[in-house]
Amino acid sequence: MVHPYFIENSFLSLISGLVALAVSYYAFRYRRVTGSSFLRLLSVGFMLLGVGLLVQGSIYLLAEFNVGRFANREALVYGATGVYLVLQSAAYLLIGTGYTIRVQRGVRSEGMEAPAAFLALQATPLLFGTLVLDAGELVILVLVSFVVFQGAMAYSESRNRLSLYVLLGFALIALSHLGELLGSLLASGDLYLLGGTANLAGFCLLLLFVIRSGRVGSV
């Protein structure tokens, strides 16, 4: 077993993956209603997160119960974690760039895919080794913190509930990555569990955001 609460965190990954796909679906559904390019990028980003979480959680459970009689279960777990880090890098770069455009109102949204693909290629070395995975987690934390900063700027100007949902949602996601990073460095299963729970709460707030955005008709 890689760390305590491994099974609990595996199920949290699966549930979070389903919520992320729900965020992607509703963002895609309401993007035409709101006319928001941010929702389009949010949909793509959370599709990557959802698929990555479902694959990661499934592989974790397969490894934990040794369903496939794997020779090296830890290598399988670290590999799944590394792949998900790559997907997160691409997803949060897309979301962060889209949110920056929404806040700054000065740049067109075309051409976002190239930087995300570039970062994903650069993140490929994160697939190997615990310390390298920790470095990858730090990169994700920086990217999400950037989104939180943009969210704080947006909320400071608009003071509306939708902006608050985005700010709190990404703040919880940033807290989750901080918890997972510290959990790895300190070998603390409690911090891992806290991180997974905070991530799920953040996803739920963003699901509430996209649903409310569709009903309001503007983002």
Secondary structure, DSSP 8 states (H G I E B T S, - for coil): --STTHHHHHHHHHHHHHHHHHHHHHHHHHHHHHT-HHHHHHHHHHHHHHHHHHHHHHHHHHHHTTTT--S-HHHHHHHHHHHHHHHHHHHHHHHHHHHHHHHH--S-STT-HHHHHHHHHHTGGGGS-HHHHHHHHHHHHHHHHHHHHHHHHHHHHH--HHHHHHHHHHHHHHHHHHHHHHHHHHT-HHHHHHHHHHHHHHHHHHHHHHHHHHHHT--
